[in-house]
Structures are given as structure tokens and as C-alpha cells.
Amino acid sequence: MNGKNALNFFFSHNDNNNASCMFIFRRELLTNINANFKEGIFYEDAPFNIYAMLNANRVTNITDIIYERRVRSGSTVT
């Protein structure tokens, strides 16, 4: 499916995790759409990920464990 349909699916299933570490984007997509993080705002992952997803022609869901996430106490997210 395309990125817009994927976002609709995620939000309709209450799966709206915006942590950028949960996404893998092709570099070509990000450079073609000039995607970047907006400095000076909290949760800058959200607009970045939504912008990238809306511009993606196709997306997939990878269920393999490919990294281990470290949660830091005292961060603005946790």
C-alpha cells in the first residue's frame, strides 16, 4: 500500500507510534522530498514521519527484530 493508506491503517488500529527509530526509510525518498527534522520542537519525529509516509509510494511492515531499543529514564518521551 502507499504511505497515505498505511497511515490510515495505523491510525484506525490505534497504532500511531511516531518514534523515528521504528521506521526504515529509503534514503532516496528522504532526499527527493527534502525531509528533515524541525529543530526546537518536542516530538519532532511526528511531523517528519507523517511527511515521509505521505510521500511514500509504497510501504511495508517488517516484523523481524532488527535492533534493540534503549529507553532512557528522564527523556521527554518516556
Kinemage of the C-alpha trace (Angstrom):
@kinemage 1
@onewidth
@group {chain A} dominant
@subgroup {mainchain}
@vectorlist {calphas} color= white
{ca met a 1} P 0.000 0.000 0.000
{ca asn a 2} L 1.065 3.585 -0.306
{ca gly a 3} L 2.060 5.749 2.643
{ca lys a 4} L -1.283 7.540 2.932
{ca asn a 5} L -3.179 4.245 3.132
{ca ala a 6} L -0.645 2.921 5.628
{ca leu a 7} L -1.134 5.960 7.874
{ca asn a 8} L -4.909 5.489 7.690
{ca phe a 9} L -4.445 1.832 8.646
{ca phe a 10} L -2.119 2.626 11.557
{ca phe a 11} L -4.361 5.353 12.965
{ca ser a 12} L -7.540 3.266 12.556
{ca his a 13} L -5.838 0.489 14.563
{ca asn a 14} L -4.626 2.932 17.229
{ca asp a 15} L -1.032 2.251 16.203
{ca asn a 16} L 0.354 5.763 15.913
{ca asn a 17} L 3.889 5.289 17.214
{ca asn a 18} L 5.875 8.217 15.871
{ca ala a 19} L 9.327 7.227 17.092
{ca ser a 20} L 11.598 7.521 14.063
{ca cys a 21} L 13.643 4.595 15.301
{ca met a 22} L 10.603 2.440 14.491
{ca phe a 23} L 10.795 3.293 10.763
{ca ile a 24} L 13.193 2.490 7.953
{ca phe a 25} L 13.087 4.893 5.014
{ca arg a 26} L 14.951 4.706 1.745
{ca arg a 27} L 17.481 7.499 1.602
{ca glu a 28} L 16.344 8.301 -1.943
{ca leu a 29} L 12.817 9.072 -0.694
{ca leu a 30} L 14.089 11.368 2.052
{ca thr a 31} L 16.432 13.272 -0.253
{ca asn a 32} L 13.823 13.553 -3.030
{ca ile a 33} L 11.269 15.118 -0.693
{ca asn a 34} L 13.851 17.114 1.298
{ca ala a 35} L 12.700 15.560 4.572
{ca asn a 36} L 14.284 16.935 7.735
{ca phe a 37} L 13.608 17.267 11.436
{ca lys a 38} L 12.352 20.633 12.660
{ca glu a 39} L 14.611 21.816 15.446
{ca gly a 40} L 13.240 23.488 18.518
{ca ile a 41} L 10.041 21.460 18.864
{ca phe a 42} L 9.257 18.448 21.040
{ca tyr a 43} L 8.359 15.174 19.303
{ca glu a 44} L 9.917 16.269 16.029
{ca asp a 45} L 9.575 12.642 14.892
{ca ala a 46} L 5.824 13.049 14.341
{ca pro a 47} L 5.849 15.645 11.535
{ca phe a 48} L 8.928 14.033 9.963
{ca asn a 49} L 7.384 10.554 9.833
{ca ile a 50} L 3.976 11.726 8.650
{ca tyr a 51} L 5.542 13.847 5.903
{ca ala a 52} L 7.712 10.956 4.743
{ca met a 53} L 4.827 8.474 4.856
{ca leu a 54} L 2.504 10.771 2.907
{ca asn a 55} L 5.148 10.958 0.177
{ca ala a 56} L 5.921 7.233 0.071
{ca asn a 57} L 4.622 5.338 -2.957
{ca arg a 58} L 4.827 2.036 -1.134
{ca val a 59} L 5.398 0.835 2.397
{ca thr a 60} L 5.694 -2.492 4.145
{ca asn a 61} L 5.629 -3.716 7.713
{ca ile a 62} L 8.740 -5.548 8.910
{ca thr a 63} L 8.067 -7.771 11.922
{ca asp a 64} L 11.626 -9.076 12.316
{ca ile a 65} L 13.567 -7.911 15.356
{ca ile a 66} L 16.390 -5.910 13.811
{ca tyr a 67} L 17.544 -3.737 16.696
{ca glu a 68} L 17.182 -3.326 20.438
{ca arg a 69} L 15.687 -0.058 21.630
{ca arg a 70} L 17.137 1.597 24.710
{ca val a 71} L 14.703 3.595 26.826
{ca arg a 72} L 16.359 6.330 28.893
{ca ser a 73} L 14.821 7.472 32.118
{ca gly a 74} L 14.104 11.172 32.234
{ca ser a 75} L 13.752 11.608 28.465
{ca thr a 76} L 10.939 13.834 27.179
{ca val a 77} L 9.267 10.802 25.596
{ca thr a 78} L 9.443 8.298 28.444
